[in-house]
Amino acid sequence: MSDETPICSAKGCSADAGWVLAWNNPKIHTPERRKTWLACEDHREHLSQFLGVRGFLKDVVRFAEWRAPEGP
């Protein structure tokens, strides 16, 4: 992630993101792999539910507190 203001990942949304949704698709990712979507306050619940019903959602963390996992 860059130093620029993070933008929500919801389609058509250009609001500042305050949340990181860490997820992984177990059919194609190793268990430790984490992909991320960013979410504004208005879309956090919707995006979390979208990932959750598929069994992909691993964590929801405030953007300011997010630390990406260390690589190999």
Helices and strands as residue ranges (DSSP letters): E 19-23, E 35-39, H 44-53, E 57-62, G 63-65
